[in-house]
Amino acid sequence: MFAALVDSEEDRSKLEQIYIKYKNLMYYIANDILHNTHESEDVVQSSIIKIANYIEKIDDINCNKTKSLIVTIVKSTSIDIYRRKKDKYFIDLDEVSGRIESDEVPLDDVVIRLDQAKELTEKLSKLKNEYANILTLKYYHQFNDKEIAEVLNITNENARIRLYRAKVALKQLMLKNQ
């Protein structure tokens, strides 16, 4: 299945490992949104194809950053299908957790970064889901606007507008609580 999606044997192996490790989580998330076994399986397959497009950005399949990317892609794909079926939808925002590499960073800096990450996660959880997702893709996963548009299945212009609105909303939330 993975042979046609990526060029190198290393990427093929990485994609296969991602599928083996996260297939149940992907299915669970999709089924939680769609409540349909067949559509959830389709979402898992579609998500693997989308992940294959960004396989070179994934360094470690076991890190929270990779898991966050996979969850975002699966949620977005599931919501797209749900929207096609229904006129309205609702989905809860899972907290985004980051991972700080602390091998060469002083302990004080790690504590400060963890505190900042916790505060940012709390702020993101208060934003609309679409704003939190786009900010996570842009700044945590470091996707460009075109990649964000592809993952969220929206136009490039819509991605830029949504990103701008998300930044404004986050800024207002940060200023409000100072």
Helices and strands as residue ranges (DSSP letters): H 9-34, H 37-53, G 55-57, H 64-85, H 107-126, H 129-135, I 136-140, H 145-152, H 156-176
